[in-house]
Structure formats: structure tokens, C-alpha cells
């Protein structure tokens, strides 16, 4: 089956929702109809190895500004929901790129850049081990024209081939 056929099937058969913005019921899911930012970013990572996926999932509790994460429909990716209350329709793209770049560095992965779209639909996937944080901290993100917050992650990781677990993960945030 073609990618287009799969996308069409998914749109009809898999429940989904908009993460980044609110669009009134009955309106087309177009950028023009985006009315309010949700304050969350969904950063997606696709085509991960089993080791990369498990490592990313194990890091989530240490990243205190992650509100939720789950595996993708394919089972080979992860979607990470960041709490970014300072996001708005006007600054979404710039803030998304900054936040995603910081998360890429922390996870050692490269996000899917198409996730920046305000009207992107996130489809539900079955993940019995999804991560949920009911009280995420705000992502430490400075405005793009100012000095960004420095985020340091100190991890002690056993060799990935020997053990899929992290012995420790400490997040420290400091603003310059």
C-alpha cells in the first residue's frame, strides 16, 4: 500500500486530535482556522531502533517538563508532549524549533521536522507503558531573541547493548 493510501486509511480509522492548537468544531483542520495555542508541543521521533526507543522512554520521568509520551502507531517511534505555556500562535514555529532542538540534544535523536505544523493531527497508538506527568513544569525556553535557558542533563548510562536501563538521570536547569 502507498503512503498516501495509509494516510487516508489512518485519517478515517484511527482516533486523533490536534495537539498544538484549537480549531472550532465543524471547521476544517487548516491553519487559517487555528484559534488558540494549547501550550503543548508534540515532538515526534520515528524509525528508532528498539534500544533507542527504550532509552528515550526511560528518560521521560527525568524530563520534568514532559507531560506525556507514547509510542507511535508503527511502534518504532515516540511522541513527546512538552509543556510550553509561553507558546502562542505567533511564536509557535520559532519556539517549537528551539524546544525540539533542545530535546534532540537531550535524547541524542533527531525529531521529525514536519511536526512543527500547528494543524498536525496526532493519532492515538496503543501503548500500555505510556508516560503521563499530571503536573509538568514549564519547558525552560527563553524567547528566541534572548539568551536561551541552559539545560544540562547528566546521565550515567550503561552500554546500550548490555543494559537498556539508565542508572541515573538528573535534570538541572539554569537561566543565564
C-alpha positions as CSV (number, residue, x, y, z in Angstrom):
1,X,0.0,0.0,0.0
2,X,1.2,3.5,-0.8
3,X,2.0,6.1,1.9
4,X,-1.0,8.2,0.7
5,X,-3.4,5.2,1.0
6,X,-2.1,4.6,4.5
7,X,-2.5,8.2,5.5
8,X,-6.1,8.2,4.1
9,X,-6.9,5.0,6.0
10,X,-5.4,6.4,9.2
11,X,-7.5,9.6,8.9
12,X,-10.7,7.6,8.8
13,X,-10.0,4.6,11.1
14,X,-7.7,5.9,13.9
15,X,-8.8,8.4,16.5
16,X,-6.7,11.5,16.6
17,X,-6.5,15.1,18.0
18,X,-4.8,18.4,17.4
19,X,-2.0,19.0,19.9
20,X,-0.8,22.4,19.2
21,X,-3.9,24.5,18.5
22,X,-7.7,24.6,19.0
23,X,-9.9,24.6,15.9
24,X,-13.7,25.1,16.4
25,X,-15.9,22.1,15.9
26,X,-17.1,21.8,12.3
27,X,-14.2,23.9,10.9
28,X,-11.7,22.4,8.5
29,X,-8.3,21.5,10.1
30,X,-6.5,24.2,8.3
31,X,-4.0,26.8,9.6
32,X,-6.5,29.6,8.9
33,X,-8.9,28.1,11.5
34,X,-6.4,27.7,14.3
35,X,-7.6,30.0,17.1
36,X,-5.7,29.3,20.3
37,X,-2.4,27.6,21.1
38,X,-2.7,24.6,23.5
39,X,0.6,25.4,25.3
40,X,1.9,22.0,24.4
41,X,4.3,20.8,21.7
42,X,4.2,17.2,20.3
43,X,7.8,16.3,19.2
44,X,7.9,13.1,17.2
45,X,10.8,10.7,16.7
46,X,10.4,8.0,14.0
47,X,12.2,4.9,12.8
48,X,14.0,4.3,16.0
49,X,15.8,1.1,16.9
50,X,14.4,-0.9,19.8
51,X,17.3,0.3,22.0
52,X,16.8,4.0,21.1
53,X,13.1,3.7,21.8
54,X,13.5,2.1,25.2
55,X,16.2,4.6,26.2
56,X,14.0,7.5,25.2
57,X,11.0,6.0,27.1
58,X,13.2,5.5,30.2
59,X,14.4,9.2,30.1
60,X,10.9,10.6,30.2
61,X,10.4,10.7,34.1
62,X,13.7,12.7,34.4
63,X,12.5,15.4,32.0
64,X,10.1,17.1,34.3
65,X,8.5,19.3,31.6
66,X,7.4,16.3,29.6
67,X,3.6,16.0,30.1
68,X,3.1,12.8,28.2
69,X,4.9,10.4,25.8
70,X,3.8,7.3,23.9
71,X,4.9,5.1,21.1
72,X,3.9,5.9,17.5
73,X,1.4,3.9,15.5
74,X,4.2,2.0,13.9
75,X,5.6,1.0,17.3
76,X,9.0,2.3,16.0
77,X,8.8,5.9,17.3
78,X,7.9,8.0,20.2
79,X,5.9,11.2,20.6
80,X,6.9,13.6,23.4
81,X,4.5,16.2,24.6
82,X,6.3,19.2,26.1
83,X,4.6,21.8,28.4
84,X,5.4,25.2,26.8
85,X,2.9,27.7,28.3
86,X,4.7,30.6,26.7
87,X,3.8,29.3,23.2
88,X,1.3,31.2,21.1
89,X,0.1,31.1,17.5
90,X,2.5,33.9,16.7
91,X,5.7,32.3,18.1
92,X,4.8,28.6,17.6
93,X,7.3,27.8,14.8
94,X,10.3,29.5,16.4
95,X,9.6,28.1,19.9
96,X,8.9,24.7,18.5
97,X,12.2,24.5,16.7
98,X,14.1,25.7,19.8
99,X,12.4,23.2,22.1
100,X,12.7,20.3,19.6
101,X,16.4,21.1,19.2
102,X,17.0,21.0,22.9
103,X,15.0,17.8,23.2
104,X,17.0,16.3,20.3
105,X,20.2,17.0,22.2
106,X,19.0,15.5,25.4
107,X,17.7,12.3,23.8
108,X,20.5,12.0,21.2
109,X,17.9,11.7,18.5
110,X,16.6,13.7,15.5
111,X,12.9,14.8,15.6
112,X,10.6,14.7,12.6
113,X,10.6,18.3,11.4
114,X,7.1,18.0,9.9
115,X,5.7,18.0,13.5
116,X,6.0,21.8,13.6
117,X,2.7,22.3,11.8
118,X,0.0,23.9,14.0
119,X,-2.7,21.8,12.5
120,X,-0.9,18.5,12.6
121,X,-3.1,15.7,13.9
122,X,-1.6,13.2,16.5
123,X,-3.1,9.8,16.1
124,X,-3.6,7.6,19.2
125,X,-1.5,4.5,19.5
126,X,-1.8,1.6,21.9
127,X,1.0,1.9,24.5
128,X,0.4,0.2,27.8
129,X,3.6,1.9,29.1
130,X,2.8,5.4,28.0
131,X,4.3,8.1,30.3
132,X,2.0,10.7,32.0
133,X,3.0,13.5,34.2
134,X,-0.1,15.3,35.6
135,X,2.0,18.4,36.7
136,X,4.7,19.1,34.2
137,X,7.0,22.1,34.8
138,X,7.1,24.7,32.1
139,X,9.8,24.0,29.5
140,X,12.8,26.3,30.3
141,X,12.7,28.2,27.0
142,X,13.7,31.8,26.6
143,X,12.4,33.9,23.7
144,X,14.4,33.3,20.5
145,X,15.8,36.8,20.6
146,X,17.2,36.4,24.1
147,X,19.7,34.1,25.7
148,X,18.2,30.6,26.0
149,X,18.0,28.7,29.2
150,X,20.8,26.3,29.6
151,X,19.7,22.8,30.2
152,X,22.2,20.2,31.4
153,X,21.4,16.6,31.6
154,X,23.8,14.4,33.4
155,X,23.3,10.7,32.8
156,X,25.2,7.7,33.6
157,X,24.2,5.1,31.1
158,X,25.2,1.5,31.0
159,X,26.4,0.4,27.5
160,X,23.2,0.2,25.4
161,X,24.0,-3.4,24.3
162,X,24.4,-4.6,27.8
163,X,21.5,-3.0,29.6
164,X,18.6,-0.9,28.5
165,X,18.3,0.9,31.8
166,X,19.7,4.2,33.0
167,X,21.3,4.2,36.4
168,X,20.6,7.9,36.9
169,X,19.2,10.9,35.1
170,X,19.4,14.3,36.6
171,X,18.0,17.4,35.0
172,X,19.3,20.8,36.1
173,X,18.1,24.0,34.6
174,X,19.7,27.3,34.9
175,X,18.9,30.6,33.2
176,X,21.8,32.8,32.4
